[in-house]
Amino acid sequence: MTRRGDTIAYAVSGIAILAFVVLLAFALARLIETENEMRRNEGDNMLWAISQAQTAVLMLDTALARHASGLGEPGDIERRYNVLLSRLTLLSEGPQARYMDALGHAQPLADHRRKVEGLEDGILAPARNEAEEAGAIHAVLAGLASDLGRAANQSMVTHWERTGARLDRQRAAIIQVIISILAIIALGAFLCLTLLRAMAQKQRIQRSLTQEQEVREAYRSFVALVSHQFRTPLAVIDSSMQRLLRQGASFPATTCRSGRGGFATRCRD
């Protein structure tokens, strides 16, 4: 019965330890996942990139207008144009291109870029521009700025939605981690209680075994004492009886009469 109880206790303890490890690993994985999600700022970066591209378009259009009015600085238009191309290149490559495609603005952005590059000579040499060509350049830049503004607004809305969903996931992960920690604490308490009970039972069994050994040793000492105390008198009696038996024929016969009450009153040889 005790061996069966020990087996059950060990099995329960093993299951508790396994559950403890699984819950701890789950909590750690959820914490790592939450930390990674908190580090994601793709929406913020894309909103910044789109806003910078829109600003570059507006600055180029402003530089062209200032040059047409005679207030422009030498090289300002070329610098603004190169900045715009770098912003558009940033939005057209890598993860930014995938993000713009997910927003549905990748193709319109590519079309606007081709139009801008097609007007590169007129943009970089505005002195030769006629009114019609200047209006075409302004229309292309205005359309590009408008599309970039819509992309920025859509990116902001998408970022807010993703941020809300991320916060919900993080909240759920935190709740799961808290539940896992509470479960770990409960399992730890249960495991400690089980181990303490097993230790207490082992101590009780050890005390019972010790008491049994003490009782057995007392019985053995008692038997040895009794054997020692009776051995010598019995040996003397046995020796005397053997001597009497050997010398029985040499003793004279004795006749005794019984008196009143059955007691011997007189004996004679």
KEVOFI-558683 format. One line per field, with one value per residue: x, z, y of N, C-alpha, C in turn; residue number from 0. Coordinates in pm, 1 decimal. Atoms other than C-alpha are relative to their C-alpha. Example, Ala and Ser with C-alpha at 12.3 -4.5 7.8 and 13.67 -1.06 7.14 Angstrom:
2
nc1 c(89.0|-82.0) .
nc3 c(0.0|-6.0) .
nc2 c(-119.0|-119.0) .
cac1 c(1230.0|1367.0) .
cac3 c(780.0|714.0) .
cac2 c(-450.0|-106.0) .
cc1 c(90.0|-77.0) .
cc3 c(0.0|73.0) .
cc2 c(120.0|109.0) .
vexlum c(0|1) .
//
This chain:
269
nc1 c(84.1|-90.2|-68.3|96.4|16.2|-119.6|5.4|98.5|-57.2|-102.5|65.2|63.2|-107.1|-54.1|96.8|-2.5|-124.0|14.5|90.7|-75.0|-93.3|77.7|55.7|-110.0|-41.6|107.1|-5.8|-119.2|24.3|94.2|-70.8|-88.5|85.0|49.5|-110.8|-25.5|106.8|-18.3|-110.0|40.3|48.2|3.2|95.2|-61.2|-104.4|61.3|66.2|-107.9|-53.1|99.7|7.7|-120.8|15.0|96.7|-67.8|-95.4|78.4|44.9|-116.4|-40.5|98.3|-24.0|-124.6|29.9|78.3|-89.2|-87.7|79.1|19.7|-129.5|-48.5|-64.9|-143.7|-65.5|-16.8|103.6|93.8|-66.5|-8.8|134.8|36.6|-73.5|60.9|126.9|-27.3|-45.5|118.6|81.0|-73.8|18.6|134.6|19.5|-89.3|-0.5|125.2|85.0|78.4|104.9|98.7|77.8|84.6|109.8|91.6|58.9|-57.5|-127.9|9.6|9.1|-128.1|-90.5|43.4|-40.6|-145.9|-35.3|37.2|-96.7|-126.6|19.8|-8.5|-123.3|-67.5|72.6|-13.7|-136.2|-26.1|128.0|-5.7|48.8|137.0|111.7|108.1|69.8|-85.1|-4.9|127.3|-1.7|-85.9|73.9|109.7|-57.6|-42.7|118.9|60.8|-85.2|18.0|133.6|-2.9|-79.8|82.1|98.0|-74.2|-35.7|121.5|32.9|-101.8|29.5|116.1|-45.5|-88.7|84.0|68.4|-98.5|-42.1|106.5|-4.5|-120.9|24.0|88.7|-80.2|-89.9|80.4|32.0|-123.4|-31.1|94.8|-41.9|-121.2|40.6|64.8|-105.0|-78.2|82.3|2.0|-131.9|-3.4|86.6|-67.0|-113.0|52.4|45.8|-117.8|-62.5|85.2|-15.1|-131.3|1.3|77.0|-81.1|-106.6|59.4|34.9|-125.3|-46.7|84.8|-39.0|-131.1|20.0|63.4|-102.3|-91.8|69.1|10.2|-133.1|-23.8|80.8|-60.2|-124.2|38.9|40.7|-118.5|-74.3|76.2|-15.7|-136.9|-10.1|71.9|-76.4|-118.7|39.3|52.6|-88.1|-80.8|80.4|43.6|-116.5|-24.3|107.6|-20.1|-116.4|40.2|90.9|-77.0|-74.2|97.2|41.5|-107.5|-19.6|131.6|7.3|-73.8|74.1|95.1|142.8|59.9|145.1|65.3|143.2|80.3|83.5|129.5|-8.6|-84.4|-137.4|-88.7|-26.8|-114.9|-67.0|-103.6|-71.5) .
nc3 c(0.0|-4.4|127.9|97.6|-30.9|46.9|146.6|36.9|-35.0|97.9|127.9|-10.8|-2.9|134.9|83.4|-43.3|49.0|144.5|22.0|-40.9|108.3|117.7|-25.4|-1.5|138.9|67.0|-45.9|57.2|142.6|14.9|-32.6|112.6|110.0|-33.1|11.2|142.4|54.2|-47.4|73.8|138.6|26.0|145.1|38.0|-25.2|99.4|130.3|-2.8|12.1|136.9|91.6|-29.2|53.7|145.6|28.5|-26.3|109.3|117.4|-22.6|2.9|139.8|66.1|-49.9|59.9|138.9|-1.1|-37.5|114.1|102.4|-43.7|-10.1|-138.3|-29.0|-21.1|94.9|-43.2|-94.7|68.1|18.9|-131.5|-35.5|89.6|-43.3|-125.0|33.5|58.7|-107.2|-78.7|78.8|6.6|-130.0|-6.6|109.2|-17.1|-126.0|-75.4|25.6|120.2|-39.1|-79.8|91.9|79.1|-86.9|-6.7|132.2|59.1|64.5|143.1|24.3|-30.4|112.2|114.5|-25.0|9.2|142.3|53.4|-49.0|70.0|137.5|2.2|-68.5|69.9|-25.5|-141.2|-28.4|80.6|0.8|75.6|134.6|-6.7|38.9|-97.7|7.7|-59.9|-143.3|-54.9|-1.5|-111.8|-123.6|-11.2|-38.4|-139.6|-84.4|-6.0|-84.1|-138.8|-43.8|-22.1|-119.4|-114.7|-25.4|-51.0|-139.8|-80.9|-8.8|-84.7|-137.9|-43.0|-12.2|-116.6|-119.5|-12.6|-38.2|-137.7|-87.7|-2.2|-71.8|-142.2|-45.5|-11.1|-113.9|-121.8|-15.2|-36.6|-139.5|-82.2|4.7|-80.3|-141.1|-33.6|-4.4|-122.7|-111.6|6.4|-44.1|-145.6|-56.5|16.5|-92.8|-134.5|-3.9|1.6|-132.6|-94.7|25.7|-48.4|-145.9|-47.0|21.6|-101.0|-130.6|-1.3|-10.0|-137.8|-84.4|26.1|-60.1|-145.0|-28.0|16.3|-114.8|-116.9|14.3|-26.9|-143.7|-66.9|29.0|-76.8|-139.8|-12.0|8.5|-125.8|-104.4|18.0|-38.6|-144.9|-60.4|28.4|-85.1|-139.3|-24.3|47.0|-111.6|-90.2|69.6|14.1|-132.6|-23.5|91.2|-47.4|-122.3|39.0|62.6|-105.0|-76.0|80.0|5.1|-132.4|-56.9|-55.7|-126.5|-108.4|-67.1|17.3|-114.0|-4.3|-79.7|-23.9|10.1|-115.0|26.7|97.4|112.6|-18.4|-56.9|-143.5|-46.4|104.9|-50.2|106.5) .
nc2 c(-121.0|-115.1|-9.3|-53.4|-142.5|-69.8|-5.6|-102.7|-131.2|-32.0|-27.8|-132.4|-98.6|-10.1|-73.2|-140.6|-60.5|-15.3|-113.6|-119.8|-34.7|-40.6|-133.1|-96.4|-20.2|-74.9|-139.1|-61.0|-21.3|-110.6|-122.8|-31.6|-44.1|-133.2|-93.9|-21.6|-82.6|-136.6|-61.7|-23.4|-135.0|-11.0|-103.5|-131.2|-23.7|-22.9|-130.5|-99.0|3.3|-58.5|-143.5|-62.0|-6.0|-106.1|-127.9|-22.0|-44.2|-137.6|-87.9|-14.8|-86.3|-135.8|-48.5|-36.1|-123.6|-108.5|-27.3|-69.4|-138.9|-64.7|1.1|127.7|4.6|90.4|137.8|42.4|90.2|130.3|63.8|44.4|110.1|119.8|45.6|64.8|131.3|91.1|38.3|93.0|126.9|64.2|58.0|96.3|114.1|73.7|12.3|-115.2|30.2|94.1|-74.1|-83.1|89.6|41.3|-113.5|-23.0|-121.1|29.6|-28.0|-145.9|-63.1|29.4|-82.4|-138.0|-10.8|-1.4|-131.5|-97.7|21.2|-44.3|-146.4|-38.4|-109.9|-123.5|-36.9|-45.9|-121.5|-70.8|-126.0|23.9|48.9|-84.6|2.4|129.0|102.4|-26.7|47.4|147.0|40.2|-27.0|97.0|130.3|-7.8|-10.4|133.1|84.5|-42.7|42.5|145.2|26.4|-38.4|108.0|116.0|-29.0|14.9|141.7|61.7|-35.0|79.1|140.1|9.0|-3.0|128.8|101.2|-28.6|49.6|146.4|40.7|-20.7|108.2|123.4|-14.3|12.5|142.8|70.8|-31.1|76.7|140.3|13.4|-8.6|127.8|102.1|-18.9|47.5|146.3|46.3|-12.7|103.7|128.7|3.2|25.7|138.7|87.0|-8.2|71.2|143.9|42.7|-3.8|115.4|120.8|1.0|29.2|142.1|75.4|-10.4|85.4|139.5|21.3|10.3|128.9|103.4|-10.1|53.2|145.6|55.4|-10.7|102.4|130.0|10.2|20.1|140.0|85.5|-13.8|68.3|145.1|35.0|-10.8|113.6|122.3|1.0|15.0|134.5|106.8|54.5|85.8|120.9|89.7|61.7|98.2|112.7|76.6|71.1|107.9|107.7|69.1|77.6|114.6|99.0|57.0|32.1|135.7|9.2|-65.3|92.6|-28.3|-69.4|20.2|-104.9|16.0|-122.3|-27.6|-62.2|-108.7|38.6|-45.5|103.8|-24.4|73.1|78.4|89.1|69.7) .
cac1 c(0.0|285.2|470.5|157.1|108.6|469.5|422.3|110.1|286.6|583.0|351.9|154.5|477.0|613.0|293.7|302.1|665.5|588.6|292.4|513.4|772.5|508.8|338.2|671.4|773.6|433.4|458.3|812.1|707.1|413.8|637.8|889.0|610.4|465.4|806.6|857.8|518.3|596.5|908.5|719.3|673.6|626.2|322.0|508.1|802.9|579.8|375.3|699.5|829.0|502.0|487.2|847.4|773.3|466.9|674.0|940.9|673.2|537.3|886.8|974.1|651.7|722.4|1079.6|947.5|694.6|964.1|1192.6|912.3|862.6|1236.8|1291.2|1448.4|1800.3|2050.9|2052.9|1746.4|1524.6|1777.0|1828.7|1453.8|1411.1|1682.5|1526.8|1188.8|1336.5|1509.4|1178.3|994.6|1270.5|1238.4|866.2|916.8|1162.6|1173.2|914.8|794.6|685.0|496.0|330.6|225.5|96.1|-109.6|-256.9|-335.8|-107.8|192.0|73.3|-45.4|287.1|477.9|268.4|332.4|703.9|720.9|539.0|777.4|1083.2|932.4|922.7|1276.2|1418.4|1143.1|1181.3|1559.9|1548.0|1245.9|1374.8|1277.9|935.3|634.0|317.1|158.5|456.9|478.6|109.0|162.5|448.7|237.7|-53.6|170.7|321.3|-20.7|-158.4|140.9|102.0|-270.3|-211.0|62.0|-176.3|-442.6|-179.4|-67.2|-425.5|-489.0|-159.2|-257.7|-596.6|-436.1|-172.7|-439.4|-631.7|-319.5|-216.4|-557.0|-537.1|-180.8|-284.9|-566.8|-322.0|-77.6|-353.4|-461.3|-99.3|-48.3|-364.8|-244.1|94.8|-70.3|-288.7|16.2|209.6|-81.9|-103.7|270.9|237.3|-53.6|138.0|444.5|237.3|75.3|413.1|559.5|259.2|290.7|661.4|605.5|336.3|564.8|847.5|615.4|488.2|844.2|936.4|634.2|731.0|1088.6|972.1|745.0|1033.2|1259.6|999.5|949.8|1324.2|1340.5|1053.5|1214.3|1545.8|1369.6|1203.9|1535.1|1704.3|1420.4|1443.6|1820.7|1784.5|1523.6|1729.1|2035.6|1848.7|1684.6|1972.9|2186.1|1908.7|1777.8|2126.8|2172.2|1832.9|1905.5|2245.8|2092.5|1818.5|2066.4|2273.8|1964.2|1858.1|2198.5|2207.6|1839.8|1899.1|2132.8|1878.9|1678.5|1302.6|1102.9|746.4|521.0|180.2|-84.3|-251.1|-576.3|-633.5|-400.1|-79.2|217.0|260.6|532.1|783.3|1015.7|1274.1) .
cac3 c(0.0|83.1|-235.0|-438.6|-258.6|-332.2|-699.9|-720.3|-542.7|-780.9|-1083.7|-964.4|-892.4|-1237.9|-1405.3|-1198.4|-1292.7|-1661.8|-1647.6|-1467.1|-1747.2|-2022.5|-1863.1|-1805.7|-2169.2|-2288.6|-2074.8|-2199.3|-2564.2|-2521.3|-2355.5|-2642.0|-2898.4|-2717.2|-2698.5|-3072.9|-3151.1|-2935.8|-3143.5|-3472.0|-3598.0|-3967.3|-3984.2|-3824.4|-4063.8|-4369.5|-4264.3|-4224.8|-4567.2|-4742.6|-4567.5|-4663.6|-5027.2|-5024.9|-4870.5|-5140.0|-5412.3|-5258.7|-5210.3|-5576.0|-5694.9|-5472.5|-5605.9|-5963.6|-5877.8|-5709.5|-6008.5|-6243.8|-6035.0|-6033.7|-5664.7|-5695.6|-5588.4|-5826.2|-5798.7|-5570.4|-5830.7|-5907.6|-5537.7|-5477.1|-5777.7|-5661.0|-5312.1|-5466.6|-5674.3|-5366.1|-5173.4|-5457.5|-5486.8|-5114.1|-5154.5|-5459.8|-5317.9|-5050.1|-4772.9|-4854.1|-5198.9|-5044.2|-4798.0|-5074.6|-5278.5|-4977.6|-4959.9|-5332.5|-5418.5|-5569.0|-5929.0|-5915.8|-5753.3|-6033.5|-6296.5|-6134.1|-6113.3|-6484.9|-6558.9|-6339.9|-6500.0|-6842.6|-6753.6|-6613.8|-6884.4|-6834.4|-6458.0|-6458.4|-6725.1|-6624.5|-6813.1|-7141.6|-7019.5|-7183.8|-6991.3|-7117.2|-7014.7|-6676.9|-6623.4|-6716.9|-6466.6|-6195.1|-6274.2|-6250.8|-5923.9|-5782.6|-5875.6|-5716.2|-5398.8|-5387.7|-5423.8|-5162.1|-4927.2|-4973.9|-4920.5|-4601.0|-4473.0|-4557.1|-4395.7|-4082.0|-4065.6|-4131.1|-3868.9|-3614.4|-3689.9|-3667.5|-3349.0|-3194.8|-3298.9|-3167.9|-2836.4|-2812.7|-2882.8|-2628.6|-2369.4|-2437.0|-2417.1|-2086.1|-1947.1|-2063.8|-1904.0|-1577.3|-1582.8|-1659.9|-1371.0|-1135.3|-1259.0|-1207.9|-852.8|-786.2|-931.1|-728.9|-410.9|-497.0|-573.3|-246.6|-54.8|-221.8|-145.9|214.2|256.3|104.4|336.8|638.8|542.1|495.8|837.6|993.6|826.8|945.1|1301.2|1288.4|1159.6|1433.1|1700.6|1562.9|1567.3|1926.1|2032.3|1857.2|2024.5|2363.1|2305.9|2205.4|2515.8|2734.2|2586.5|2627.5|2989.5|3072.8|2902.9|3097.0|3430.2|3393.1|3234.8|3549.4|3790.1|3529.8|3472.4|3849.2|3873.2|3567.9|3705.2|4045.8|3881.6|3670.2|3979.4|4168.8|3883.6|3868.1|4245.7|4293.0|4368.3|4660.0|4862.5|5134.2|5092.7|5329.4|5443.6|5568.7|5729.6|5659.9|5951.3|5980.4|5692.3|5460.1|5603.7|5676.5|6054.0|6081.6|5848.9|5903.6|5702.1) .
cac2 c(0.0|236.0|152.5|220.5|552.5|649.8|564.4|779.6|1066.5|1046.3|1035.3|1338.2|1525.0|1445.0|1566.2|1885.8|1950.3|1889.7|2128.7|2380.0|2366.7|2389.6|2690.3|2861.4|2807.6|2933.5|3247.4|3312.6|3269.3|3507.5|3765.2|3743.1|3774.9|4076.6|4240.2|4188.2|4338.5|4639.9|4701.1|4704.1|5058.8|4993.2|5219.1|5508.8|5469.7|5448.1|5749.8|5942.3|5829.0|5919.7|6255.5|6328.8|6242.9|6468.5|6748.2|6700.7|6737.2|7053.7|7197.8|7128.0|7287.8|7587.5|7613.2|7611.4|7881.6|8093.6|8051.4|8157.6|8471.9|8543.4|8469.0|8123.8|8035.2|7872.1|7494.9|7486.6|7319.9|7045.2|6977.9|6958.6|6732.3|6491.2|6480.5|6398.1|6115.0|5971.1|5979.0|5810.6|5548.5|5481.3|5418.7|5195.7|4942.2|4674.4|4655.5|5008.4|4891.3|4599.5|4835.5|5076.5|4784.0|4668.0|5019.0|5009.7|5303.7|5124.5|5145.5|5510.7|5603.7|5429.4|5611.5|5949.4|5876.1|5798.2|6124.3|6321.7|6160.0|6230.4|6599.6|6601.0|6829.0|7083.0|7069.4|7113.0|7386.9|7595.8|7902.2|7740.0|7633.5|7776.9|7840.3|7520.4|7304.5|7476.2|7403.8|7039.4|7010.7|7171.0|6937.0|6629.9|6747.4|6838.9|6496.9|6328.5|6536.4|6455.9|6080.7|6091.3|6275.4|6007.3|5736.8|5912.9|5931.3|5566.6|5469.5|5657.0|5482.6|5144.6|5216.4|5304.9|4987.7|4775.8|4952.3|4881.0|4515.1|4495.0|4643.8|4389.9|4107.3|4245.0|4275.9|3917.6|3801.5|3981.8|3821.8|3480.2|3539.9|3644.2|3332.1|3119.2|3274.2|3212.5|2854.3|2814.2|2945.7|2708.5|2413.4|2509.6|2521.3|2187.7|2033.9|2164.2|2032.4|1693.5|1674.9|1780.3|1516.4|1254.6|1358.5|1353.0|1008.1|887.6|1020.9|847.2|521.8|567.6|630.5|324.3|113.5|247.2|171.3|-177.5|-236.9|-111.4|-341.0|-636.1|-559.9|-538.7|-877.7|-1025.2|-883.7|-1013.3|-1362.2|-1358.5|-1243.8|-1507.0|-1776.1|-1673.3|-1655.2|-1998.2|-2182.1|-2214.4|-2336.1|-2575.1|-2707.4|-2765.0|-2935.6|-3149.5|-3247.4|-3339.2|-3544.1|-3729.9|-3810.6|-3922.9|-4142.4|-4304.3|-4360.4|-4450.2|-4825.5|-4756.1|-4553.1|-4750.2|-4776.2|-4562.7|-4640.1|-4368.6|-4393.5|-4148.0|-3990.2|-3810.0|-3575.1|-3765.2|-3617.5|-3839.6|-3877.6|-4139.4|-4304.0|-4599.5|-4779.6) .
cc1 c(86.8|73.2|-92.0|-22.8|120.4|0.4|-97.2|54.8|106.8|-60.6|-64.2|105.7|61.8|-92.0|-0.5|125.1|-7.3|-92.2|67.7|92.8|-75.4|-56.7|108.8|48.6|-105.2|3.2|120.2|-19.5|-94.7|65.7|93.1|-80.9|-53.7|110.1|33.0|-107.7|13.4|110.0|-35.0|-57.8|-4.3|-92.8|56.1|105.3|-59.6|-71.8|103.2|52.2|-97.9|-9.5|122.3|-5.7|-98.3|62.0|99.1|-71.0|-40.3|117.1|50.1|-95.8|18.3|126.8|-21.1|-78.9|88.3|93.7|-76.0|-22.2|131.0|57.5|76.0|149.7|62.2|18.5|-109.2|-94.6|62.4|9.1|-136.3|-43.4|70.2|-56.1|-130.4|22.5|46.8|-117.5|-85.6|68.0|-15.9|-135.9|-21.1|85.5|-21.4|-135.1|-93.0|-88.1|-112.5|-108.7|-87.9|-91.6|-118.7|-102.2|-70.3|53.7|132.7|-4.4|-19.1|131.1|99.6|-37.1|42.8|151.2|43.5|-32.9|100.1|133.7|-11.7|8.4|129.2|69.0|-69.0|12.2|136.3|37.5|-126.5|2.5|-57.1|-145.5|-97.0|-109.4|-71.4|81.7|10.2|-128.4|-5.9|85.3|-72.5|-112.8|52.4|41.0|-118.6|-69.7|79.9|-17.0|-134.7|-2.9|82.2|-76.5|-104.0|69.0|38.2|-121.2|-37.0|101.1|-26.2|-116.3|39.4|88.4|-81.1|-71.1|96.6|47.9|-104.6|-0.6|121.9|-16.5|-92.7|76.7|94.7|-75.4|-35.3|123.3|36.5|-92.7|39.5|125.1|-33.7|-64.7|103.6|83.0|-78.6|-7.1|133.2|11.6|-83.7|64.9|119.9|-44.2|-46.6|117.7|70.1|-81.5|12.6|132.5|5.9|-78.2|79.2|112.9|-54.5|-36.3|125.4|55.1|-83.9|36.2|134.6|-11.4|-64.1|100.5|98.2|-63.1|-11.0|133.9|31.7|-78.3|59.5|128.9|-30.1|-44.6|120.5|81.2|-71.3|16.5|139.8|17.8|-68.0|76.0|122.5|-35.4|-47.0|98.2|77.4|-82.8|-46.1|115.1|31.2|-104.9|20.2|116.8|-36.3|-91.2|75.9|78.1|-93.5|-44.1|109.3|16.5|-131.3|-3.7|68.6|-71.0|-95.8|-142.4|-56.2|-150.1|-59.0|-146.9|-68.3|-84.4|-132.3|21.6|90.6|143.3|81.5|36.1|122.4|53.1|103.9|61.9|-47.5) .
cc3 c(0.0|-130.6|-107.3|22.8|-45.3|-151.3|-46.8|28.6|-100.4|-135.4|0.6|0.0|-138.2|-93.8|35.7|-50.8|-150.6|-33.6|35.4|-112.6|-122.8|18.5|1.0|-141.8|-77.7|39.2|-59.9|-148.6|-22.7|34.1|-113.6|-118.6|24.7|-14.1|-145.9|-62.8|44.5|-75.5|-145.0|-14.0|-150.3|-45.0|21.3|-104.8|-137.4|-4.7|-12.5|-142.7|-98.8|21.3|-54.2|-151.5|-40.8|22.1|-111.2|-126.5|14.9|-3.8|-142.8|-75.5|44.3|-60.3|-145.5|-6.4|35.5|-114.7|-110.2|35.7|18.2|139.3|35.7|16.5|-99.5|59.6|93.4|-64.9|-16.7|132.8|43.1|-86.0|41.1|131.7|-27.7|-58.4|106.9|86.6|-76.5|-13.5|130.5|10.0|-102.0|15.2|135.7|68.5|-21.4|-122.9|32.1|80.2|-88.9|-87.0|82.6|15.3|-132.2|-70.5|-71.4|-148.7|-29.7|28.3|-113.2|-122.7|18.2|-13.2|-146.3|-62.2|44.0|-72.6|-146.7|-15.8|62.8|-67.4|26.3|144.1|27.6|-81.3|-9.5|-78.2|-139.5|-1.6|-50.6|104.3|0.4|66.2|150.7|67.2|6.3|115.6|132.5|19.9|43.0|146.8|95.6|12.1|87.9|147.2|53.7|28.1|123.7|126.6|33.2|55.0|146.1|90.7|16.9|87.2|146.2|53.9|19.5|122.5|129.5|21.3|44.5|142.5|99.7|9.6|75.4|149.7|57.7|15.8|119.1|131.8|24.9|41.2|145.6|93.3|4.2|84.3|148.1|44.4|10.7|127.2|121.6|2.4|45.7|151.7|65.8|-12.0|93.4|142.6|14.1|4.9|135.1|103.8|-16.8|52.5|152.6|57.7|-17.1|102.5|138.2|10.4|12.2|141.6|94.6|-18.2|65.2|151.7|37.7|-10.7|116.4|127.0|-6.5|27.2|149.3|77.8|-22.8|78.3|148.6|23.5|-2.5|129.0|114.6|-9.2|41.3|151.4|68.8|-21.7|89.3|147.2|31.3|-37.5|116.6|98.4|-66.1|-18.3|132.5|27.7|-87.0|47.2|124.9|-34.5|-65.8|104.2|84.2|-76.5|-4.5|135.2|64.5|68.1|135.8|116.3|64.2|-19.9|127.8|-7.6|93.7|13.2|-6.0|122.8|-42.5|-93.6|-115.2|14.5|61.4|142.1|48.3|-113.3|65.0|-117.5|-13.0) .
cc2 c(125.0|18.5|56.0|148.7|80.9|14.4|107.0|138.9|41.4|34.5|138.5|109.5|18.5|76.5|147.6|70.4|22.4|117.5|131.6|45.4|49.9|140.5|107.1|29.6|80.8|147.9|72.4|29.6|117.1|133.9|42.3|52.1|141.1|104.1|29.7|88.2|145.5|72.6|27.4|140.5|26.2|111.4|139.0|33.1|31.1|134.3|111.1|6.1|63.1|150.7|73.4|10.8|109.7|138.3|32.5|46.9|145.5|96.7|20.1|91.5|145.5|59.8|40.5|131.1|120.4|34.3|73.7|146.2|74.3|3.8|-127.5|13.3|-96.4|-139.4|-50.3|-100.0|-137.7|-75.0|-53.6|-117.9|-129.5|-55.4|-72.9|-139.2|-99.6|-45.1|-98.8|-135.5|-77.2|-68.2|-111.3|-124.5|-64.9|-7.0|119.7|-22.7|-97.2|70.2|87.4|-84.2|-48.4|112.8|27.4|122.8|-27.1|34.6|148.0|72.9|-23.2|82.9|144.9|15.9|2.9|136.2|106.8|-14.9|39.2|151.1|50.4|117.5|132.9|45.3|59.2|124.0|83.1|129.7|-15.9|-43.0|105.8|-15.0|-134.1|-109.6|20.4|-46.1|-150.8|-51.0|20.7|-101.6|-136.9|1.3|9.3|-135.0|-94.9|35.6|-45.2|-149.7|-35.7|39.4|-106.3|-124.8|22.0|-16.0|-146.8|-73.7|29.4|-82.7|-145.9|-18.8|2.0|-133.5|-109.5|21.8|-48.1|-151.5|-50.0|18.1|-106.4|-130.2|7.0|-13.6|-146.2|-79.8|25.0|-77.1|-147.6|-22.7|4.7|-130.7|-112.0|11.8|-47.4|-152.7|-59.3|7.5|-108.8|-137.8|-11.8|-28.2|-144.5|-96.5|2.1|-74.8|-150.7|-52.2|0.5|-117.2|-128.4|-8.8|-32.8|-147.9|-86.7|4.6|-86.7|-147.2|-30.2|-12.3|-132.9|-113.8|2.0|-56.1|-151.8|-66.0|6.0|-106.1|-138.5|-19.9|-22.0|-144.3|-92.2|8.4|-71.4|-150.9|-43.3|4.3|-117.5|-128.3|-9.0|-26.0|-141.7|-109.3|-63.3|-82.9|-128.9|-98.6|-69.9|-106.5|-122.1|-86.8|-81.9|-116.3|-114.4|-80.3|-85.7|-124.2|-107.9|-69.6|-44.8|-137.4|-10.7|67.0|-100.2|43.9|56.6|-16.9|100.7|-33.2|135.2|14.9|58.5|119.5|-31.7|43.0|-113.3|35.9|-74.4|-86.1|-86.5|-70.9|-143.4) .
vexlum c(0|1|2|3|4|5|6|7|8|9|10|11|12|13|14|15|16|17|18|19|20|21|22|23|24|25|26|27|28|29|30|31|32|33|34|35|36|37|38|39|40|41|42|43|44|45|46|47|48|49|50|51|52|53|54|55|56|57|58|59|60|61|62|63|64|65|66|67|68|69|70|71|72|73|74|75|76|77|78|79|80|81|82|83|84|85|86|87|88|89|90|91|92|93|94|95|96|97|98|99|100|101|102|103|104|105|106|107|108|109|110|111|112|113|114|115|116|117|118|119|120|121|122|123|124|125|126|127|128|129|130|131|132|133|134|135|136|137|138|139|140|141|142|143|144|145|146|147|148|149|150|151|152|153|154|155|156|157|158|159|160|161|162|163|164|165|166|167|168|169|170|171|172|173|174|175|176|177|178|179|180|181|182|183|184|185|186|187|188|189|190|191|192|193|194|195|196|197|198|199|200|201|202|203|204|205|206|207|208|209|210|211|212|213|214|215|216|217|218|219|220|221|222|223|224|225|226|227|228|229|230|231|232|233|234|235|236|237|238|239|240|241|242|243|244|245|246|247|248|249|250|251|252|253|254|255|256|257|258|259|260|261|262|263|264|265|266|267|268) .
//
